[in-house]
Amino acid sequence: MAESESAQSGPGSRADGDDALAARLLAAQRVLCALNVDPEVRHRLHLRLVAICTSLKMPAANRIRGAQRLEQLMADAERARAGDSGGYS
């Protein structure tokens, strides 16, 4: 199937799921940029976001696992914002 054909698929298609995941990744990036935490903590969180984005670009990417990793990253970012200093690697 050509790339243009997959982009024109109907509602509920993988393209719609990709758009939703892309929006969540963008939202996560904006949250991390706005965090007022120790620079090392922000850097570690940002590296995790980059790793998630990179893994999702792979041909055999597991989108469900990527979404789970993104949810965990956001939970850790929220804990960092609240002042919990433990385990953001």
PyMOL Python script that loads the backbone (N, CA, C, O; Angstrom):
from pymol import cmd

cmd.read_pdbstr("""\
ATOM      1  N   MET A   1       0.849  -1.175   0.000  1.00  0.00           N
ATOM      2  CA  MET A   1       0.000   0.000   0.000  1.00  0.00           C
ATOM      3  C   MET A   1       0.891   1.233   0.000  1.00  0.00           C
ATOM      4  O   MET A   1       1.843   1.312   0.777  1.00  0.00           O
ATOM      5  N   ALA A   2       0.598   2.168  -0.841  1.00  0.00           N
ATOM      6  CA  ALA A   2       1.382   3.389  -0.943  1.00  0.00           C
ATOM      7  C   ALA A   2       1.140   4.280   0.267  1.00  0.00           C
ATOM      8  O   ALA A   2       0.116   4.185   0.943  1.00  0.00           O
ATOM      9  N   GLU A   3       2.111   5.144   0.517  1.00  0.00           N
ATOM     10  CA  GLU A   3       1.999   6.036   1.661  1.00  0.00           C
ATOM     11  C   GLU A   3       0.761   6.923   1.545  1.00  0.00           C
ATOM     12  O   GLU A   3       0.096   7.192   2.546  1.00  0.00           O
ATOM     13  N   SER A   4       0.447   7.378   0.331  1.00  0.00           N
ATOM     14  CA  SER A   4      -0.723   8.231   0.153  1.00  0.00           C
ATOM     15  C   SER A   4      -2.012   7.470   0.418  1.00  0.00           C
ATOM     16  O   SER A   4      -2.981   8.050   0.909  1.00  0.00           O
ATOM     17  N   GLU A   5      -2.040   6.170   0.100  1.00  0.00           N
ATOM     18  CA  GLU A   5      -3.234   5.380   0.362  1.00  0.00           C
ATOM     19  C   GLU A   5      -3.470   5.218   1.854  1.00  0.00           C
ATOM     20  O   GLU A   5      -4.612   5.297   2.308  1.00  0.00           O
ATOM     21  N   SER A   6      -2.400   4.991   2.635  1.00  0.00           N
ATOM     22  CA  SER A   6      -2.572   4.820   4.069  1.00  0.00           C
ATOM     23  C   SER A   6      -2.998   6.126   4.727  1.00  0.00           C
ATOM     24  O   SER A   6      -3.725   6.110   5.720  1.00  0.00           O
ATOM     25  N   ALA A   7      -2.551   7.260   4.182  1.00  0.00           N
ATOM     26  CA  ALA A   7      -2.930   8.549   4.737  1.00  0.00           C
ATOM     27  C   ALA A   7      -4.389   8.871   4.450  1.00  0.00           C
ATOM     28  O   ALA A   7      -4.990   9.683   5.153  1.00  0.00           O
ATOM     29  N   GLN A   8      -4.982   8.230   3.404  1.00  0.00           N
ATOM     30  CA  GLN A   8      -6.356   8.512   3.046  1.00  0.00           C
ATOM     31  C   GLN A   8      -7.334   7.502   3.622  1.00  0.00           C
ATOM     32  O   GLN A   8      -8.510   7.507   3.258  1.00  0.00           O
ATOM     33  N   SER A   9      -6.875   6.647   4.504  1.00  0.00           N
ATOM     34  CA  SER A   9      -7.753   5.638   5.088  1.00  0.00           C
ATOM     35  C   SER A   9      -8.871   6.306   5.864  1.00  0.00           C
ATOM     36  O   SER A   9      -8.781   7.477   6.233  1.00  0.00           O
ATOM     37  N   GLY A  10      -9.912   5.553   6.101  1.00  0.00           N
ATOM     38  CA  GLY A  10     -11.081   6.087   6.776  1.00  0.00           C
ATOM     39  C   GLY A  10     -10.874   6.286   8.258  1.00  0.00           C
ATOM     40  O   GLY A  10      -9.779   6.060   8.773  1.00  0.00           O
ATOM     41  N   PRO A  11     -11.939   6.717   8.962  1.00  0.00           N
ATOM     42  CA  PRO A  11     -11.879   6.945  10.399  1.00  0.00           C
ATOM     43  C   PRO A  11     -11.471   5.674  11.135  1.00  0.00           C
ATOM     44  O   PRO A  11     -11.797   4.561  10.724  1.00  0.00           O
ATOM     45  N   GLY A  12     -10.747   5.874  12.235  1.00  0.00           N
ATOM     46  CA  GLY A  12     -10.317   4.738  13.032  1.00  0.00           C
ATOM     47  C   GLY A  12      -9.098   4.047  12.477  1.00  0.00           C
ATOM     48  O   GLY A  12      -8.700   2.994  12.976  1.00  0.00           O
ATOM     49  N   SER A  13      -8.502   4.616  11.459  1.00  0.00           N
ATOM     50  CA  SER A  13      -7.341   3.996  10.828  1.00  0.00           C
ATOM     51  C   SER A  13      -6.081   4.260  11.647  1.00  0.00           C
ATOM     52  O   SER A  13      -6.089   5.019  12.616  1.00  0.00           O
ATOM     53  N   ARG A  14      -5.015   3.616  11.230  1.00  0.00           N
ATOM     54  CA  ARG A  14      -3.736   3.800  11.909  1.00  0.00           C
ATOM     55  C   ARG A  14      -3.285   5.252  11.821  1.00  0.00           C
ATOM     56  O   ARG A  14      -2.647   5.758  12.744  1.00  0.00           O
ATOM     57  N   ALA A  15      -3.609   5.925  10.722  1.00  0.00           N
ATOM     58  CA  ALA A  15      -3.236   7.330  10.564  1.00  0.00           C
ATOM     59  C   ALA A  15      -3.871   8.173  11.665  1.00  0.00           C
ATOM     60  O   ALA A  15      -3.224   9.074  12.197  1.00  0.00           O
ATOM     61  N   ASP A  16      -5.114   7.899  12.012  1.00  0.00           N
ATOM     62  CA  ASP A  16      -5.775   8.629  13.099  1.00  0.00           C
ATOM     63  C   ASP A  16      -5.074   8.365  14.418  1.00  0.00           C
ATOM     64  O   ASP A  16      -4.880   9.281  15.217  1.00  0.00           O
ATOM     65  N   GLY A  17      -4.691   7.113  14.650  1.00  0.00           N
ATOM     66  CA  GLY A  17      -3.969   6.761  15.871  1.00  0.00           C
ATOM     67  C   GLY A  17      -2.604   7.431  15.916  1.00  0.00           C
ATOM     68  O   GLY A  17      -2.149   7.871  16.972  1.00  0.00           O
ATOM     69  N   ASP A  18      -1.956   7.504  14.758  1.00  0.00           N
ATOM     70  CA  ASP A  18      -0.655   8.172  14.690  1.00  0.00           C
ATOM     71  C   ASP A  18      -0.797   9.652  15.003  1.00  0.00           C
ATOM     72  O   ASP A  18       0.050  10.224  15.689  1.00  0.00           O
ATOM     73  N   ASP A  19      -1.857  10.279  14.508  1.00  0.00           N
ATOM     74  CA  ASP A  19      -2.090  11.696  14.785  1.00  0.00           C
ATOM     75  C   ASP A  19      -2.313  11.929  16.275  1.00  0.00           C
ATOM     76  O   ASP A  19      -1.797  12.892  16.842  1.00  0.00           O
ATOM     77  N   ALA A  20      -3.072  11.057  16.900  1.00  0.00           N
ATOM     78  CA  ALA A  20      -3.339  11.199  18.333  1.00  0.00           C
ATOM     79  C   ALA A  20      -2.055  11.020  19.136  1.00  0.00           C
ATOM     80  O   ALA A  20      -1.800  11.770  20.078  1.00  0.00           O
ATOM     81  N   LEU A  21      -1.252  10.032  18.766  1.00  0.00           N
ATOM     82  CA  LEU A  21       0.006   9.800  19.462  1.00  0.00           C
ATOM     83  C   LEU A  21       0.958  10.975  19.240  1.00  0.00           C
ATOM     84  O   LEU A  21       1.654  11.390  20.166  1.00  0.00           O
ATOM     85  N   ALA A  22       0.992  11.503  18.041  1.00  0.00           N
ATOM     86  CA  ALA A  22       1.836  12.662  17.754  1.00  0.00           C
ATOM     87  C   ALA A  22       1.415  13.869  18.598  1.00  0.00           C
ATOM     88  O   ALA A  22       2.262  14.614  19.090  1.00  0.00           O
ATOM     89  N   ALA A  23       0.121  14.052  18.760  1.00  0.00           N
ATOM     90  CA  ALA A  23      -0.376  15.152  19.588  1.00  0.00           C
ATOM     91  C   ALA A  23       0.033  14.966  21.048  1.00  0.00           C
ATOM     92  O   ALA A  23       0.390  15.929  21.727  1.00  0.00           O
ATOM     93  N   ARG A  24      -0.021  13.730  21.522  1.00  0.00           N
ATOM     94  CA  ARG A  24       0.391  13.449  22.903  1.00  0.00           C
ATOM     95  C   ARG A  24       1.893  13.668  23.082  1.00  0.00           C
ATOM     96  O   ARG A  24       2.329  14.167  24.120  1.00  0.00           O
ATOM     97  N   LEU A  25       2.680  13.297  22.081  1.00  0.00           N
ATOM     98  CA  LEU A  25       4.123  13.529  22.149  1.00  0.00           C
ATOM     99  C   LEU A  25       4.430  15.027  22.186  1.00  0.00           C
ATOM    100  O   LEU A  25       5.293  15.468  22.945  1.00  0.00           O
ATOM    101  N   LEU A  26       3.735  15.796  21.378  1.00  0.00           N
ATOM    102  CA  LEU A  26       3.926  17.245  21.362  1.00  0.00           C
ATOM    103  C   LEU A  26       3.529  17.853  22.711  1.00  0.00           C
ATOM    104  O   LEU A  26       4.222  18.724  23.237  1.00  0.00           O
ATOM    105  N   ALA A  27       2.421  17.389  23.257  1.00  0.00           N
ATOM    106  CA  ALA A  27       1.984  17.886  24.564  1.00  0.00           C
ATOM    107  C   ALA A  27       3.021  17.557  25.639  1.00  0.00           C
ATOM    108  O   ALA A  27       3.304  18.388  26.502  1.00  0.00           O
ATOM    109  N   ALA A  28       3.584  16.359  25.589  1.00  0.00           N
ATOM    110  CA  ALA A  28       4.608  15.964  26.560  1.00  0.00           C
ATOM    111  C   ALA A  28       5.836  16.861  26.423  1.00  0.00           C
ATOM    112  O   ALA A  28       6.412  17.285  27.425  1.00  0.00           O
ATOM    113  N   GLN A  29       6.231  17.145  25.200  1.00  0.00           N
ATOM    114  CA  GLN A  29       7.392  18.009  24.974  1.00  0.00           C
ATOM    115  C   GLN A  29       7.141  19.395  25.560  1.00  0.00           C
ATOM    116  O   GLN A  29       8.037  19.984  26.163  1.00  0.00           O
ATOM    117  N   ARG A  30       5.955  19.908  25.390  1.00  0.00           N
ATOM    118  CA  ARG A  30       5.621  21.241  25.924  1.00  0.00           C
ATOM    119  C   ARG A  30       5.613  21.228  27.448  1.00  0.00           C
ATOM    120  O   ARG A  30       6.073  22.178  28.083  1.00  0.00           O
ATOM    121  N   VAL A  31       5.090  20.152  28.037  1.00  0.00           N
ATOM    122  CA  VAL A  31       5.090  20.035  29.498  1.00  0.00           C
ATOM    123  C   VAL A  31       6.516  20.017  30.022  1.00  0.00           C
ATOM    124  O   VAL A  31       6.827  20.706  30.993  1.00  0.00           O
ATOM    125  N   LEU A  32       7.384  19.239  29.392  1.00  0.00           N
ATOM    126  CA  LEU A  32       8.765  19.140  29.848  1.00  0.00           C
ATOM    127  C   LEU A  32       9.495  20.471  29.714  1.00  0.00           C
ATOM    128  O   LEU A  32      10.292  20.830  30.581  1.00  0.00           O
ATOM    129  N   CYS A  33       9.233  21.199  28.647  1.00  0.00           N
ATOM    130  CA  CYS A  33       9.869  22.501  28.472  1.00  0.00           C
ATOM    131  C   CYS A  33       9.435  23.502  29.538  1.00  0.00           C
ATOM    132  O   CYS A  33      10.200  24.395  29.903  1.00  0.00           O
ATOM    133  N   ALA A  34       8.225  23.355  30.030  1.00  0.00           N
ATOM    134  CA  ALA A  34       7.688  24.286  31.009  1.00  0.00           C
ATOM    135  C   ALA A  34       7.985  23.890  32.455  1.00  0.00           C
ATOM    136  O   ALA A  34       7.683  24.648  33.377  1.00  0.00           O
ATOM    137  N   LEU A  35       8.570  22.715  32.661  1.00  0.00           N
ATOM    138  CA  LEU A  35       8.857  22.264  34.024  1.00  0.00           C
ATOM    139  C   LEU A  35       9.863  23.180  34.702  1.00  0.00           C
ATOM    140  O   LEU A  35      10.892  23.527  34.122  1.00  0.00           O
ATOM    141  N   ASN A  36       9.561  23.562  35.912  1.00  0.00           N
ATOM    142  CA  ASN A  36      10.467  24.374  36.708  1.00  0.00           C
ATOM    143  C   ASN A  36      11.081  23.470  37.768  1.00  0.00           C
ATOM    144  O   ASN A  36      10.744  23.548  38.949  1.00  0.00           O
ATOM    145  N   VAL A  37      11.997  22.604  37.315  1.00  0.00           N
ATOM    146  CA  VAL A  37      12.644  21.637  38.195  1.00  0.00           C
ATOM    147  C   VAL A  37      14.154  21.704  37.979  1.00  0.00           C
ATOM    148  O   VAL A  37      14.642  22.440  37.121  1.00  0.00           O
ATOM    149  N   ASP A  38      14.870  20.931  38.764  1.00  0.00           N
ATOM    150  CA  ASP A  38      16.317  20.831  38.613  1.00  0.00           C
ATOM    151  C   ASP A  38      16.652  20.516  37.152  1.00  0.00           C
ATOM    152  O   ASP A  38      16.016  19.650  36.551  1.00  0.00           O
ATOM    153  N   PRO A  39      17.634  21.200  36.578  1.00  0.00           N
ATOM    154  CA  PRO A  39      17.978  20.962  35.168  1.00  0.00           C
ATOM    155  C   PRO A  39      18.347  19.517  34.860  1.00  0.00           C
ATOM    156  O   PRO A  39      18.059  19.027  33.768  1.00  0.00           O
ATOM    157  N   GLU A  40      18.978  18.831  35.801  1.00  0.00           N
ATOM    158  CA  GLU A  40      19.332  17.431  35.557  1.00  0.00           C
ATOM    159  C   GLU A  40      18.082  16.557  35.445  1.00  0.00           C
ATOM    160  O   GLU A  40      18.021  15.659  34.605  1.00  0.00           O
ATOM    161  N   VAL A  41      17.102  16.818  36.282  1.00  0.00           N
ATOM    162  CA  VAL A  41      15.842  16.067  36.216  1.00  0.00           C
ATOM    163  C   VAL A  41      15.156  16.332  34.889  1.00  0.00           C
ATOM    164  O   VAL A  41      14.697  15.399  34.230  1.00  0.00           O
ATOM    165  N   ARG A  42      15.080  17.598  34.488  1.00  0.00           N
ATOM    166  CA  ARG A  42      14.451  17.941  33.214  1.00  0.00           C
ATOM    167  C   ARG A  42      15.194  17.289  32.055  1.00  0.00           C
ATOM    168  O   ARG A  42      14.573  16.805  31.109  1.00  0.00           O
ATOM    169  N   HIS A  43      16.518  17.275  32.127  1.00  0.00           N
ATOM    170  CA  HIS A  43      17.325  16.663  31.070  1.00  0.00           C
ATOM    171  C   HIS A  43      17.042  15.168  30.957  1.00  0.00           C
ATOM    172  O   HIS A  43      16.887  14.653  29.850  1.00  0.00           O
ATOM    173  N   ARG A  44      16.973  14.470  32.077  1.00  0.00           N
ATOM    174  CA  ARG A  44      16.683  13.027  32.053  1.00  0.00           C
ATOM    175  C   ARG A  44      15.295  12.745  31.481  1.00  0.00           C
ATOM    176  O   ARG A  44      15.114  11.818  30.692  1.00  0.00           O
ATOM    177  N   LEU A  45      14.334  13.546  31.884  1.00  0.00           N
ATOM    178  CA  LEU A  45      12.984  13.370  31.347  1.00  0.00           C
ATOM    179  C   LEU A  45      12.967  13.626  29.841  1.00  0.00           C
ATOM    180  O   LEU A  45      12.324  12.900  29.082  1.00  0.00           O
ATOM    181  N   HIS A  46      13.679  14.666  29.422  1.00  0.00           N
ATOM    182  CA  HIS A  46      13.723  14.984  27.990  1.00  0.00           C
ATOM    183  C   HIS A  46      14.404  13.868  27.194  1.00  0.00           C
ATOM    184  O   HIS A  46      13.964  13.534  26.094  1.00  0.00           O
ATOM    185  N   LEU A  47      15.465  13.296  27.740  1.00  0.00           N
ATOM    186  CA  LEU A  47      16.132  12.178  27.061  1.00  0.00           C
ATOM    187  C   LEU A  47      15.188  10.988  26.902  1.00  0.00           C
ATOM    188  O   LEU A  47      15.210  10.303  25.879  1.00  0.00           O
ATOM    189  N   ARG A  48      14.364  10.748  27.914  1.00  0.00           N
ATOM    190  CA  ARG A  48      13.379   9.668  27.801  1.00  0.00           C
ATOM    191  C   ARG A  48      12.375   9.963  26.698  1.00  0.00           C
ATOM    192  O   ARG A  48      11.986   9.057  25.960  1.00  0.00           O
ATOM    193  N   LEU A  49      11.949  11.214  26.574  1.00  0.00           N
ATOM    194  CA  LEU A  49      11.020  11.585  25.505  1.00  0.00           C
ATOM    195  C   LEU A  49      11.659  11.358  24.141  1.00  0.00           C
ATOM    196  O   LEU A  49      11.014  10.844  23.228  1.00  0.00           O
ATOM    197  N   VAL A  50      12.916  11.738  24.003  1.00  0.00           N
ATOM    198  CA  VAL A  50      13.628  11.531  22.741  1.00  0.00           C
ATOM    199  C   VAL A  50      13.714  10.037  22.431  1.00  0.00           C
ATOM    200  O   VAL A  50      13.526   9.628  21.285  1.00  0.00           O
ATOM    201  N   ALA A  51      13.997   9.226  23.446  1.00  0.00           N
ATOM    202  CA  ALA A  51      14.077   7.779  23.237  1.00  0.00           C
ATOM    203  C   ALA A  51      12.729   7.212  22.794  1.00  0.00           C
ATOM    204  O   ALA A  51      12.680   6.335  21.931  1.00  0.00           O
ATOM    205  N   ILE A  52      11.645   7.700  23.374  1.00  0.00           N
ATOM    206  CA  ILE A  52      10.304   7.246  22.981  1.00  0.00           C
ATOM    207  C   ILE A  52      10.034   7.631  21.526  1.00  0.00           C
ATOM    208  O   ILE A  52       9.565   6.810  20.739  1.00  0.00           O
ATOM    209  N   CYS A  53      10.331   8.872  21.178  1.00  0.00           N
ATOM    210  CA  CYS A  53      10.112   9.330  19.801  1.00  0.00           C
ATOM    211  C   CYS A  53      10.930   8.507  18.818  1.00  0.00           C
ATOM    212  O   CYS A  53      10.432   8.106  17.766  1.00  0.00           O
ATOM    213  N   THR A  54      12.185   8.258  19.165  1.00  0.00           N
ATOM    214  CA  THR A  54      13.057   7.486  18.287  1.00  0.00           C
ATOM    215  C   THR A  54      12.536   6.074  18.108  1.00  0.00           C
ATOM    216  O   THR A  54      12.521   5.553  16.993  1.00  0.00           O
ATOM    217  N   SER A  55      12.108   5.448  19.200  1.00  0.00           N
ATOM    218  CA  SER A  55      11.620   4.065  19.105  1.00  0.00           C
ATOM    219  C   SER A  55      10.358   3.985  18.254  1.00  0.00           C
ATOM    220  O   SER A  55      10.136   2.984  17.572  1.00  0.00           O
ATOM    221  N   LEU A  56       9.533   5.021  18.285  1.00  0.00           N
ATOM    222  CA  LEU A  56       8.298   5.006  17.505  1.00  0.00           C
ATOM    223  C   LEU A  56       8.545   5.197  16.007  1.00  0.00           C
ATOM    224  O   LEU A  56       7.655   4.939  15.197  1.00  0.00           O
ATOM    225  N   LYS A  57       9.728   5.642  15.640  1.00  0.00           N
ATOM    226  CA  LYS A  57      10.067   5.809  14.230  1.00  0.00           C
ATOM    227  C   LYS A  57      10.542   4.516  13.579  1.00  0.00           C
ATOM    228  O   LYS A  57      10.633   4.427  12.355  1.00  0.00           O
ATOM    229  N   MET A  58      10.839   3.528  14.390  1.00  0.00           N
ATOM    230  CA  MET A  58      11.355   2.264  13.865  1.00  0.00           C
ATOM    231  C   MET A  58      10.250   1.526  13.112  1.00  0.00           C
ATOM    232  O   MET A  58       9.080   1.638  13.476  1.00  0.00           O
ATOM    233  N   PRO A  59      10.602   0.774  12.068  1.00  0.00           N
ATOM    234  CA  PRO A  59       9.597   0.066  11.271  1.00  0.00           C
ATOM    235  C   PRO A  59       8.717  -0.893  12.091  1.00  0.00           C
ATOM    236  O   PRO A  59       7.526  -1.033  11.813  1.00  0.00           O
ATOM    237  N   ALA A  60       9.289  -1.533  13.073  1.00  0.00           N
ATOM    238  CA  ALA A  60       8.526  -2.497  13.875  1.00  0.00           C
ATOM    239  C   ALA A  60       8.090  -1.887  15.208  1.00  0.00           C
ATOM    240  O   ALA A  60       7.991  -2.593  16.212  1.00  0.00           O
ATOM    241  N   ALA A  61       7.833  -0.598  15.218  1.00  0.00           N
ATOM    242  CA  ALA A  61       7.492   0.099  16.458  1.00  0.00           C
ATOM    243  C   ALA A  61       6.216  -0.463  17.076  1.00  0.00           C
ATOM    244  O   ALA A  61       5.234  -0.738  16.386  1.00  0.00           O
ATOM    245  N   ASN A  62       6.261  -0.623  18.395  1.00  0.00           N
ATOM    246  CA  ASN A  62       5.098  -1.061  19.149  1.00  0.00           C
ATOM    247  C   ASN A  62       4.430   0.198  19.703  1.00  0.00           C
ATOM    248  O   ASN A  62       4.862   0.741  20.719  1.00  0.00           O
ATOM    249  N   ARG A  63       3.385   0.651  19.032  1.00  0.00           N
ATOM    250  CA  ARG A  63       2.729   1.901  19.411  1.00  0.00           C
ATOM    251  C   ARG A  63       2.096   1.823  20.801  1.00  0.00           C
ATOM    252  O   ARG A  63       2.065   2.818  21.525  1.00  0.00           O
ATOM    253  N   ILE A  64       1.603   0.667  21.168  1.00  0.00           N
ATOM    254  CA  ILE A  64       1.000   0.512  22.500  1.00  0.00           C
ATOM    255  C   ILE A  64       2.069   0.682  23.566  1.00  0.00           C
ATOM    256  O   ILE A  64       1.866   1.400  24.545  1.00  0.00           O
ATOM    257  N   ARG A  65       3.208   0.025  23.380  1.00  0.00           N
ATOM    258  CA  ARG A  65       4.306   0.152  24.342  1.00  0.00           C
ATOM    259  C   ARG A  65       4.820   1.584  24.377  1.00  0.00           C
ATOM    260  O   ARG A  65       5.144   2.093  25.450  1.00  0.00           O
ATOM    261  N   GLY A  66       4.898   2.232  23.240  1.00  0.00           N
ATOM    262  CA  GLY A  66       5.323   3.629  23.198  1.00  0.00           C
ATOM    263  C   GLY A  66       4.378   4.533  23.967  1.00  0.00           C
ATOM    264  O   GLY A  66       4.811   5.437  24.681  1.00  0.00           O
ATOM    265  N   ALA A  67       3.085   4.283  23.818  1.00  0.00           N
ATOM    266  CA  ALA A  67       2.087   5.073  24.549  1.00  0.00           C
ATOM    267  C   ALA A  67       2.198   4.827  26.048  1.00  0.00           C
ATOM    268  O   ALA A  67       2.039   5.755  26.842  1.00  0.00           O
ATOM    269  N   GLN A  68       2.470   3.584  26.443  1.00  0.00           N
ATOM    270  CA  GLN A  68       2.649   3.275  27.865  1.00  0.00           C
ATOM    271  C   GLN A  68       3.876   3.990  28.422  1.00  0.00           C
ATOM    272  O   GLN A  68       3.834   4.548  29.518  1.00  0.00           O
ATOM    273  N   ARG A  69       4.958   3.969  27.666  1.00  0.00           N
ATOM    274  CA  ARG A  69       6.172   4.660  28.092  1.00  0.00           C
ATOM    275  C   ARG A  69       5.926   6.167  28.208  1.00  0.00           C
ATOM    276  O   ARG A  69       6.444   6.820  29.114  1.00  0.00           O
ATOM    277  N   LEU A  70       5.140   6.706  27.294  1.00  0.00           N
ATOM    278  CA  LEU A  70       4.818   8.127  27.332  1.00  0.00           C
ATOM    279  C   LEU A  70       3.986   8.457  28.574  1.00  0.00           C
ATOM    280  O   LEU A  70       4.219   9.473  29.229  1.00  0.00           O
ATOM    281  N   GLU A  71       3.022   7.600  28.894  1.00  0.00           N
ATOM    282  CA  GLU A  71       2.214   7.809  30.105  1.00  0.00           C
ATOM    283  C   GLU A  71       3.077   7.788  31.358  1.00  0.00           C
ATOM    284  O   GLU A  71       2.883   8.605  32.259  1.00  0.00           O
ATOM    285  N   GLN A  72       4.029   6.859  31.423  1.00  0.00           N
ATOM    286  CA  GLN A  72       4.925   6.788  32.573  1.00  0.00           C
ATOM    287  C   GLN A  72       5.798   8.034  32.659  1.00  0.00           C
ATOM    288  O   GLN A  72       6.037   8.557  33.747  1.00  0.00           O
ATOM    289  N   LEU A  73       6.270   8.502  31.517  1.00  0.00           N
ATOM    290  CA  LEU A  73       7.065   9.728  31.481  1.00  0.00           C
ATOM    291  C   LEU A  73       6.259  10.905  32.024  1.00  0.00           C
ATOM    292  O   LEU A  73       6.765  11.696  32.821  1.00  0.00           O
ATOM    293  N   MET A  74       5.010  11.019  31.594  1.00  0.00           N
ATOM    294  CA  MET A  74       4.172  12.126  32.055  1.00  0.00           C
ATOM    295  C   MET A  74       3.901  12.025  33.556  1.00  0.00           C
ATOM    296  O   MET A  74       3.856  13.042  34.248  1.00  0.00           O
ATOM    297  N   ALA A  75       3.723  10.807  34.058  1.00  0.00           N
ATOM    298  CA  ALA A  75       3.524  10.617  35.502  1.00  0.00           C
ATOM    299  C   ALA A  75       4.777  11.052  36.260  1.00  0.00           C
ATOM    300  O   ALA A  75       4.682  11.701  37.302  1.00  0.00           O
ATOM    301  N   ASP A  76       5.941  10.696  35.742  1.00  0.00           N
ATOM    302  CA  ASP A  76       7.192  11.096  36.381  1.00  0.00           C
ATOM    303  C   ASP A  76       7.387  12.612  36.317  1.00  0.00           C
ATOM    304  O   ASP A  76       7.895  13.213  37.264  1.00  0.00           O
ATOM    305  N   ALA A  77       6.990  13.221  35.219  1.00  0.00           N
ATOM    306  CA  ALA A  77       7.080  14.681  35.102  1.00  0.00           C
ATOM    307  C   ALA A  77       6.162  15.356  36.119  1.00  0.00           C
ATOM    308  O   ALA A  77       6.523  16.377  36.704  1.00  0.00           O
ATOM    309  N   GLU A  78       4.995  14.796  36.324  1.00  0.00           N
ATOM    310  CA  GLU A  78       4.065  15.351  37.318  1.00  0.00           C
ATOM    311  C   GLU A  78       4.644  15.222  38.730  1.00  0.00           C
ATOM    312  O   GLU A  78       4.522  16.136  39.545  1.00  0.00           O
ATOM    313  N   ARG A  79       5.277  14.072  39.011  1.00  0.00           N
ATOM    314  CA  ARG A  79       5.919  13.907  40.317  1.00  0.00           C
ATOM    315  C   ARG A  79       7.068  14.902  40.485  1.00  0.00           C
ATOM    316  O   ARG A  79       7.265  15.444  41.572  1.00  0.00           O
ATOM    317  N   ALA A  80       7.818  15.141  39.423  1.00  0.00           N
ATOM    318  CA  ALA A  80       8.914  16.116  39.486  1.00  0.00           C
ATOM    319  C   ALA A  80       8.363  17.505  39.762  1.00  0.00           C
ATOM    320  O   ALA A  80       8.933  18.264  40.546  1.00  0.00           O
ATOM    321  N   ARG A  81       7.271  17.827  39.127  1.00  0.00           N
ATOM    322  CA  ARG A  81       6.638  19.134  39.340  1.00  0.00           C
ATOM    323  C   ARG A  81       6.171  19.278  40.780  1.00  0.00           C
ATOM    324  O   ARG A  81       6.243  20.365  41.353  1.00  0.00           O
ATOM    325  N   ALA A  82       5.694  18.183  41.367  1.00  0.00           N
ATOM    326  CA  ALA A  82       5.197  18.213  42.741  1.00  0.00           C
ATOM    327  C   ALA A  82       6.328  18.234  43.761  1.00  0.00           C
ATOM    328  O   ALA A  82       6.092  18.456  44.948  1.00  0.00           O
ATOM    329  N   GLY A  83       7.567  18.000  43.296  1.00  0.00           N
ATOM    330  CA  GLY A  83       8.695  18.092  44.206  1.00  0.00           C
ATOM    331  C   GLY A  83       9.278  16.785  44.662  1.00  0.00           C
ATOM    332  O   GLY A  83      10.217  16.785  45.457  1.00  0.00           O
ATOM    333  N   ASP A  84       8.760  15.663  44.191  1.00  0.00           N
ATOM    334  CA  ASP A  84       9.326  14.359  44.512  1.00  0.00           C
ATOM    335  C   ASP A  84      10.609  14.209  43.709  1.00  0.00           C
ATOM    336  O   ASP A  84      10.590  14.352  42.486  1.00  0.00           O
ATOM    337  N   SER A  85      11.724  13.924  44.377  1.00  0.00           N
ATOM    338  CA  SER A  85      13.015  13.898  43.685  1.00  0.00           C
ATOM    339  C   SER A  85      13.500  12.492  43.355  1.00  0.00           C
ATOM    340  O   SER A  85      14.669  12.332  43.002  1.00  0.00           O
ATOM    341  N   GLY A  86      12.670  11.478  43.453  1.00  0.00           N
ATOM    342  CA  GLY A  86      13.146  10.117  43.270  1.00  0.00           C
ATOM    343  C   GLY A  86      12.931   9.560  41.882  1.00  0.00           C
ATOM    344  O   GLY A  86      11.876   9.760  41.279  1.00  0.00           O
ATOM    345  N   GLY A  87      13.943   8.852  41.369  1.00  0.00           N
ATOM    346  CA  GLY A  87      13.892   7.959  40.221  1.00  0.00           C
ATOM    347  C   GLY A  87      13.288   8.433  38.922  1.00  0.00           C
ATOM    348  O   GLY A  87      12.215   7.965  38.541  1.00  0.00           O
ATOM    349  N   TYR A  88      13.936   9.339  38.237  1.00  0.00           N
ATOM    350  CA  TYR A  88      13.431   9.789  36.938  1.00  0.00           C
ATOM    351  C   TYR A  88      14.286   9.301  35.799  1.00  0.00           C
ATOM    352  O   TYR A  88      14.307   9.930  34.741  1.00  0.00           O
ATOM    353  N   SER A  89      14.989   8.210  35.972  1.00  0.00           N
ATOM    354  CA  SER A  89      15.862   7.716  34.907  1.00  0.00           C
ATOM    355  C   SER A  89      15.145   6.757  33.995  1.00  0.00           C
ATOM    356  O   SER A  89      15.738   6.248  33.044  1.00  0.00           O
TER     357      SER A  89
END
""", "prot")
cmd.dss("prot")
cmd.show_as("cartoon", "prot")
cmd.util.cbc("prot")
cmd.orient("prot")
